[in-house]
Amino acid sequence: QVQLVESGGGLVQAGGSLRLSCAASISIFSIRTMGWYRQAPGQQRELVAHITSRRIVNYADSVKGRFTIARDNAKNTVYLQMSSLKPKDTAVYYCNLCPALETAWGHGTQVTVSS
């Protein structure tokens, strides 16, 4: 059974930074491609970044240059460093495998960026 617990969200002013963490209870974490997703009110969930087992990363155009995804396989944890935050980054942020495992969604962590 996969368990994913996100943390690190909060309220921040535009231009600020936050670091999200995702603790994963998942077998063979180190070989999994992991992703960070977000869902803004009234919108579909979208993939914002993913990292492969070989630490190859990819980002959505909307966050490229501002967000950095990283992983610590020893801790079964994936991170999302977010900088230069904008109000449009306001959303609930989730981690999951990539492609997502529908039964694995956690509660997410709320990120609110004020203007």
N, CA, C and O atoms as a DFTB+ gen file, in Angstrom:
460 C
 N C O
     1  1       0.848      -1.185       0.000
     2  2       0.000       0.000       0.000
     3  2       0.885       1.237       0.000
     4  3       1.863       1.320       0.743
     5  1       0.527       2.188      -0.839
     6  2       1.308       3.413      -0.961
     7  2       0.705       4.485      -0.077
     8  3      -0.502       4.722      -0.105
     9  1       1.553       5.129       0.707
    10  2       1.119       6.284       1.499
    11  2       2.037       7.450       1.197
    12  3       3.261       7.320       1.202
    13  1       1.428       8.582       0.938
    14  2       2.179       9.793       0.620
    15  2       1.690      10.905       1.533
    16  3       0.491      11.172       1.616
    17  1       2.629      11.553       2.220
    18  2       2.266      12.606       3.161
    19  2       3.025      13.874       2.792
    20  3       4.250      13.945       2.893
    21  1       2.264      14.867       2.363
    22  2       2.853      16.137       1.958
    23  2       2.862      17.124       3.120
    24  3       1.985      17.094       3.983
    25  1       3.858      17.994       3.129
    26  2       3.947      19.023       4.167
    27  2       4.725      20.207       3.632
    28  3       5.368      20.130       2.586
    29  1       4.656      21.308       4.371
    30  2       5.465      22.470       4.031
    31  2       4.717      23.626       3.402
    32  3       5.301      24.681       3.153
    33  1       3.447      23.444       3.143
    34  2       2.681      24.528       2.553
    35  2       2.427      25.647       3.545
    36  3       2.779      25.552       4.721
    37  1       1.808      26.709       3.048
    38  2       1.502      27.831       3.915
    39  2       1.104      29.054       3.127
    40  3       0.858      28.987       1.922
    41  1       1.045      30.172       3.822
    42  2       0.709      31.454       3.220
    43  2       1.988      32.253       3.041
    44  3       2.768      32.412       3.980
    45  1       2.195      32.746       1.850
    46  2       3.409      33.490       1.553
    47  2       3.071      34.643       0.618
    48  3       2.129      34.556      -0.171
    49  1       3.830      35.707       0.708
    50  2       3.616      36.835      -0.193
    51  2       4.231      36.550      -1.560
    52  3       5.160      35.751      -1.682
    53  1       3.714      37.198      -2.559
    54  2       4.265      37.057      -3.902
    55  2       5.759      37.396      -3.874
    56  3       6.192      38.361      -3.244
    57  1       6.520      36.569      -4.578
    58  2       7.967      36.723      -4.584
    59  2       8.671      35.884      -3.543
    60  3       9.896      35.762      -3.561
    61  1       7.909      35.308      -2.637
    62  2       8.481      34.495      -1.575
    63  2       8.788      33.076      -2.004
    64  3       8.644      32.705      -3.168
    65  1       9.218      32.290      -1.020
    66  2       9.626      30.909      -1.286
    67  2       9.011      29.962      -0.264
    68  3       8.699      30.345       0.863
    69  1       8.847      28.726      -0.690
    70  2       8.420      27.647       0.195
    71  2       9.110      26.372      -0.262
    72  3       9.469      26.218      -1.430
    73  1       9.285      25.468       0.685
    74  2       9.827      24.149       0.356
    75  2       8.847      23.088       0.822
    76  3       8.553      22.966       2.012
    77  1       8.352      22.330      -0.131
    78  2       7.425      21.253       0.175
    79  2       8.183      19.936       0.303
    80  3       9.199      19.711      -0.354
    81  1       7.663      19.085       1.162
    82  2       8.235      17.747       1.338
    83  2       7.147      16.701       1.168
    84  3       5.977      16.949       1.461
    85  1       7.540      15.548       0.699
    86  2       6.613      14.428       0.562
    87  2       7.307      13.173       1.053
    88  3       8.277      12.706       0.456
    89  1       6.797      12.637       2.148
    90  2       7.315      11.386       2.682
    91  2       6.528      10.234       2.073
    92  3       5.301      10.197       2.161
    93  1       7.225       9.312       1.466
    94  2       6.583       8.237       0.731
    95  2       6.813       6.894       1.409
    96  3       7.943       6.493       1.683
    97  1       5.715       6.224       1.665
    98  2       5.788       4.842       2.135
    99  2       5.496       3.976       0.920
   100  3       4.339       3.705       0.596
   101  1       6.541       3.555       0.266
   102  2       6.390       2.860      -1.006
   103  2       7.602       1.979      -1.219
   104  3       8.734       2.377      -0.945
   105  1       7.355       0.803      -1.700
   106  2       8.466      -0.112      -1.912
   107  2       9.317       0.359      -3.084
   108  3       8.831       0.948      -4.049
   109  1      10.582       0.076      -2.958
   110  2      11.549       0.393      -4.006
   111  2      11.387       1.839      -4.464
   112  3      11.325       2.118      -5.661
   113  1      11.318       2.759      -3.493
   114  2      11.144       4.178      -3.794
   115  2      12.192       4.662      -4.778
   116  3      11.895       5.453      -5.673
   117  1      13.398       4.195      -4.616
   118  2      14.515       4.761      -5.374
   119  2      14.371       4.562      -6.876
   120  3      14.987       5.292      -7.652
   121  1      13.579       3.597      -7.298
   122  2      13.471       3.360      -8.737
   123  2      12.217       3.989      -9.332
   124  3      11.962       3.862     -10.529
   125  1      11.444       4.661      -8.502
   126  2      10.184       5.240      -8.964
   127  2      10.394       6.657      -9.482
   128  3      11.176       7.430      -8.929
   129  1       9.687       6.975     -10.542
   130  2       9.582       8.367     -10.957
   131  2       8.496       9.016     -10.107
   132  3       7.373       8.521     -10.021
   133  1       8.857      10.133      -9.481
   134  2       7.941      10.834      -8.587
   135  2       7.591      12.194      -9.162
   136  3       8.395      12.825      -9.847
   137  1       6.385      12.628      -8.872
   138  2       5.941      13.915      -9.387
   139  2       5.269      14.763      -8.329
   140  3       4.730      14.259      -7.344
   141  1       5.314      16.048      -8.557
   142  2       4.517      17.008      -7.781
   143  2       3.407      17.518      -8.682
   144  3       3.635      17.873      -9.838
   145  1       2.217      17.546      -8.139
   146  2       1.040      17.984      -8.845
   147  2       0.391      19.119      -8.042
   148  3       0.686      19.306      -6.861
   149  1      -0.483      19.858      -8.692
   150  2      -1.246      20.864      -7.965
   151  2      -2.642      20.990      -8.552
   152  3      -2.886      20.706      -9.725
   153  1      -3.539      21.425      -7.692
   154  2      -4.921      21.646      -8.127
   155  2      -5.395      22.956      -7.532
   156  3      -5.491      23.106      -6.313
   157  1      -5.690      23.898      -8.405
   158  2      -6.230      25.185      -7.992
   159  2      -7.751      25.083      -7.966
   160  3      -8.321      24.222      -8.636
   161  1      -8.406      25.939      -7.213
   162  2      -9.870      25.893      -7.127
   163  2     -10.515      25.969      -8.501
   164  3     -10.200      26.850      -9.301
   165  1     -11.418      25.037      -8.765
   166  2     -12.147      25.033     -10.019
   167  2     -11.359      24.544     -11.207
   168  3     -11.837      24.614     -12.339
   169  1     -10.156      24.050     -10.969
   170  2      -9.325      23.593     -12.077
   171  2      -8.939      22.125     -11.892
   172  3      -9.027      21.574     -10.795
   173  1      -8.516      21.519     -12.978
   174  2      -8.052      20.138     -12.917
   175  2      -6.656      20.077     -12.300
   176  3      -5.883      21.033     -12.351
   177  1      -6.373      18.934     -11.724
   178  2      -5.041      18.716     -11.180
   179  2      -4.035      18.655     -12.330
   180  3      -4.301      18.061     -13.375
   181  1      -2.887      19.274     -12.122
   182  2      -1.871      19.292     -13.166
   183  2      -0.514      18.881     -12.593
   184  3      -0.212      19.117     -11.423
   185  1       0.284      18.266     -13.446
   186  2       1.641      17.891     -13.078
   187  2       2.542      19.107     -13.232
   188  3       2.562      19.733     -14.291
   189  1       3.284      19.447     -12.186
   190  2       4.161      20.615     -12.286
   191  2       5.632      20.229     -12.403
   192  3       6.427      20.988     -12.957
   193  1       6.005      19.051     -11.884
   194  2       7.404      18.633     -11.973
   195  2       7.496      17.140     -11.711
   196  3       6.691      16.577     -10.970
   197  1       8.482      16.507     -12.325
   198  2       8.740      15.123     -11.976
   199  2      10.239      14.848     -12.014
   200  3      11.011      15.558     -12.658
   201  1      10.621      13.792     -11.301
   202  2      12.036      13.421     -11.203
   203  2      12.130      11.905     -11.329
   204  3      11.408      11.169     -10.657
   205  1      13.015      11.457     -12.185
   206  2      13.170      10.023     -12.399
   207  2      14.138       9.433     -11.371
   208  3      14.725      10.147     -10.558
   209  1      14.280       8.126     -11.434
   210  2      15.210       7.445     -10.535
   211  2      16.633       7.910     -10.770
   212  3      17.465       7.862      -9.863
   213  1      16.914       8.354     -11.969
   214  2      18.264       8.849     -12.291
   215  2      18.357      10.363     -12.134
   216  3      19.311      11.000     -12.583
   217  1      17.335      10.919     -11.482
   218  2      17.301      12.354     -11.174
   219  2      17.226      13.222     -12.431
   220  3      17.692      14.361     -12.440
   221  1      16.642      12.676     -13.477
   222  2      16.305      13.500     -14.628
   223  2      15.012      14.216     -14.282
   224  3      14.047      13.588     -13.846
   225  1      14.988      15.526     -14.472
   226  2      13.842      16.322     -14.035
   227  2      13.158      16.974     -15.229
   228  3      13.759      17.185     -16.282
   229  1      11.885      17.284     -15.029
   230  2      11.125      17.987     -16.039
   231  2      10.103      18.863     -15.329
   232  3       9.595      18.504     -14.267
   233  1       9.808      20.011     -15.920
   234  2       8.923      20.981     -15.299
   235  2       7.873      21.465     -16.286
   236  3       8.102      21.522     -17.494
   237  1       6.722      21.811     -15.740
   238  2       5.731      22.509     -16.539
   239  2       6.274      23.884     -16.891
   240  3       7.036      24.476     -16.125
   241  1       5.883      24.384     -18.041
   242  2       6.383      25.693     -18.479
   243  2       6.058      26.780     -17.461
   244  3       6.823      27.730     -17.296
   245  1       4.938      26.641     -16.788
   246  2       4.484      27.684     -15.867
   247  2       5.381      27.830     -14.636
   248  3       5.342      28.858     -13.960
   249  1       6.191      26.803     -14.340
   250  2       7.040      26.861     -13.135
   251  2       8.524      26.773     -13.453
   252  3       9.366      26.889     -12.563
   253  1       8.834      26.569     -14.708
   254  2      10.236      26.390     -15.106
   255  2      11.058      27.614     -14.702
   256  3      10.666      28.756     -14.942
   257  1      12.195      27.346     -14.088
   258  2      13.065      28.424     -13.643
   259  2      12.744      28.941     -12.253
   260  3      13.519      29.708     -11.682
   261  1      11.607      28.527     -11.701
   262  2      11.204      28.994     -10.364
   263  2      11.120      27.840      -9.359
   264  3      11.381      28.029      -8.171
   265  1      10.759      26.663      -9.831
   266  2      10.597      25.493      -8.960
   267  2      11.729      24.509      -9.217
   268  3      12.223      24.390     -10.338
   269  1      12.132      23.804      -8.162
   270  2      13.151      22.768      -8.272
   271  2      12.688      21.527      -7.525
   272  3      12.355      21.591      -6.342
   273  1      12.671      20.405      -8.219
   274  2      12.299      19.135      -7.593
   275  2      13.570      18.367      -7.270
   276  3      14.538      18.391      -8.031
   277  1      13.553      17.691      -6.136
   278  2      14.713      16.904      -5.714
   279  2      14.218      15.704      -4.918
   280  3      13.067      15.663      -4.484
   281  1      15.092      14.740      -4.734
   282  2      14.704      13.551      -3.974
   283  2      15.856      13.096      -3.095
   284  3      17.027      13.297      -3.415
   285  1      15.490      12.476      -1.974
   286  2      16.456      11.852      -1.079
   287  2      16.010      10.405      -0.907
   288  3      15.096      10.120      -0.133
   289  1      16.644       9.511      -1.618
   290  2      16.212       8.121      -1.598
   291  2      16.435       7.465      -0.235
   292  3      15.713       6.541       0.138
   293  1      17.427       7.943       0.498
   294  2      17.678       7.379       1.828
   295  2      16.519       7.673       2.770
   296  3      16.278       6.927       3.719
   297  1      15.804       8.761       2.507
   298  2      14.680       9.158       3.359
   299  2      13.325       8.918       2.712
   300  3      12.291       9.275       3.277
   301  1      13.326       8.312       1.525
   302  2      12.062       8.115       0.802
   303  2      11.272       9.420       0.724
   304  3      10.067       9.437       0.977
   305  1      11.933      10.481       0.384
   306  2      11.315      11.799       0.396
   307  2      11.615      12.526      -0.901
   308  3      12.719      12.450      -1.441
   309  1      10.613      13.227      -1.383
   310  2      10.780      14.088      -2.549
   311  2      10.416      15.508      -2.131
   312  3       9.504      15.715      -1.330
   313  1      11.128      16.471      -2.673
   314  2      10.978      17.865      -2.282
   315  2      10.582      18.715      -3.489
   316  3      10.823      18.346      -4.638
   317  1       9.976      19.850      -3.200
   318  2       9.713      20.851      -4.225
   319  2      10.075      22.207      -3.635
   320  3       9.370      22.731      -2.771
   321  1      11.168      22.760      -4.105
   322  2      11.573      24.101      -3.707
   323  2      10.918      25.097      -4.649
   324  3      11.124      25.043      -5.861
   325  1      10.131      26.003      -4.093
   326  2       9.389      26.960      -4.909
   327  2       9.874      28.370      -4.577
   328  3       9.880      28.782      -3.417
   329  1      10.271      29.086      -5.596
   330  2      10.771      30.447      -5.424
   331  2      10.008      31.382      -6.355
   332  3       9.305      30.942      -7.265
   333  1      10.160      32.667      -6.111
   334  2       9.478      33.679      -6.929
   335  2       8.011      33.335      -7.099
   336  3       7.470      33.390      -8.204
   337  1       7.380      32.985      -6.006
   338  2       5.996      32.546      -6.056
   339  2       5.065      33.649      -6.527
   340  3       5.278      34.828      -6.247
   341  1       4.028      33.242      -7.248
   342  2       3.038      34.156      -7.805
   343  2       1.657      33.755      -7.285
   344  3       1.438      32.604      -6.906
   345  1       0.735      34.706      -7.270
   346  2      -0.627      34.346      -6.830
   347  2      -1.221      33.181      -7.610
   348  3      -2.001      32.407      -7.056
   349  1      -0.869      33.042      -8.881
   350  2      -1.422      31.947      -9.672
   351  2      -0.838      30.595      -9.274
   352  3      -1.296      29.562      -9.762
   353  1       0.166      30.583      -8.396
   354  2       0.675      29.311      -7.872
   355  2      -0.180      28.793      -6.717
   356  3       0.050      27.689      -6.221
   357  1      -1.149      29.573      -6.292
   358  2      -2.029      29.153      -5.207
   359  2      -2.786      27.892      -5.600
   360  3      -3.475      27.860      -6.619
   361  1      -2.650      26.857      -4.781
   362  2      -3.257      25.561      -5.082
   363  2      -2.972      24.608      -3.922
   364  3      -2.192      24.913      -3.020
   365  1      -3.619      23.460      -3.971
   366  2      -3.231      22.347      -3.117
   367  2      -2.205      21.532      -3.890
   368  3      -2.437      21.145      -5.035
   369  1      -1.070      21.278      -3.252
   370  2       0.024      20.561      -3.892
   371  2       0.078      19.124      -3.370
   372  3      -0.013      18.871      -2.168
   373  1       0.228      18.203      -4.306
   374  2       0.268      16.774      -4.011
   375  2       1.515      16.156      -4.629
   376  3       2.029      16.640      -5.637
   377  1       1.981      15.104      -4.023
   378  2       2.976      14.282      -4.696
   379  2       2.333      12.934      -5.026
   380  3       1.346      12.529      -4.413
   381  1       2.908      12.269      -5.988
   382  2       2.433      10.951      -6.398
   383  2       3.492      10.359      -7.309
   384  3       4.458      11.022      -7.685
   385  1       3.290       9.114      -7.650
   386  2       4.139       8.550      -8.682
   387  2       3.835       9.297      -9.983
   388  3       2.858      10.041     -10.078
   389  1       4.681       9.084     -10.963
   390  2       4.458       9.691     -12.258
   391  2       4.676       8.603     -13.319
   392  3       5.802       8.135     -13.490
   393  1       3.633       8.199     -14.023
   394  2       2.237       8.630     -13.946
   395  2       1.612       8.337     -12.580
   396  3       2.043       7.434     -11.863
   397  1       0.612       9.101     -12.248
   398  2       0.004       9.002     -10.927
   399  2      -0.706       7.681     -10.718
   400  3      -1.305       7.112     -11.630
   401  1      -0.618       7.213      -9.479
   402  2      -1.375       6.058      -9.031
   403  2      -2.618       6.598      -8.336
   404  3      -2.519       7.239      -7.290
   405  1      -3.777       6.342      -8.908
   406  2      -5.004       6.999      -8.444
   407  2      -5.343       6.673      -6.990
   408  3      -5.968       7.476      -6.297
   409  1      -4.936       5.518      -6.547
   410  2      -5.253       5.125      -5.167
   411  2      -4.262       5.695      -4.159
   412  3      -4.396       5.455      -2.959
   413  1      -3.278       6.439      -4.629
   414  2      -2.203       6.884      -3.745
   415  2      -2.292       8.355      -3.341
   416  3      -1.464       8.831      -2.565
   417  1      -3.279       9.074      -3.854
   418  2      -3.341      10.500      -3.536
   419  2      -3.454      10.716      -2.025
   420  3      -4.252      10.070      -1.347
   421  1      -2.644      11.631      -1.521
   422  2      -2.718      12.015      -0.120
   423  2      -3.604      13.227       0.039
   424  3      -4.385      13.565      -0.849
   425  1      -3.473      13.886       1.195
   426  2      -4.306      15.057       1.479
   427  2      -3.771      16.322       0.827
   428  3      -4.492      17.309       0.682
   429  1      -2.514      16.288       0.439
   430  2      -1.924      17.476      -0.150
   431  2      -1.559      18.507       0.893
   432  3      -1.826      18.336       2.083
   433  1      -0.944      19.584       0.426
   434  2      -0.591      20.691       1.311
   435  2      -0.952      21.995       0.600
   436  3      -0.615      22.192      -0.567
   437  1      -1.633      22.873       1.312
   438  2      -2.153      24.103       0.713
   439  2      -1.051      25.150       0.609
   440  3      -0.342      25.430       1.575
   441  1      -0.925      25.711      -0.569
   442  2      -0.026      26.843      -0.794
   443  2      -0.877      28.030      -1.229
   444  3      -1.615      27.955      -2.212
   445  1      -0.764      29.113      -0.492
   446  2      -1.511      30.321      -0.818
   447  2      -0.519      31.475      -0.964
   448  3       0.250      31.778      -0.052
   449  1      -0.559      32.100      -2.122
   450  2       0.345      33.208      -2.414
   451  2      -0.479      34.486      -2.506
   452  3      -1.360      34.607      -3.357
   453  1      -0.191      35.415      -1.645
   454  2      -0.929      36.680      -1.632
   455  2      -0.199      37.721      -2.467
   456  3       1.028      37.723      -2.568
   457  1      -0.986      38.599      -3.058
   458  2      -0.392      39.634      -3.922
   459  2      -0.032      40.873      -3.137
   460  3       0.477      41.838      -3.707
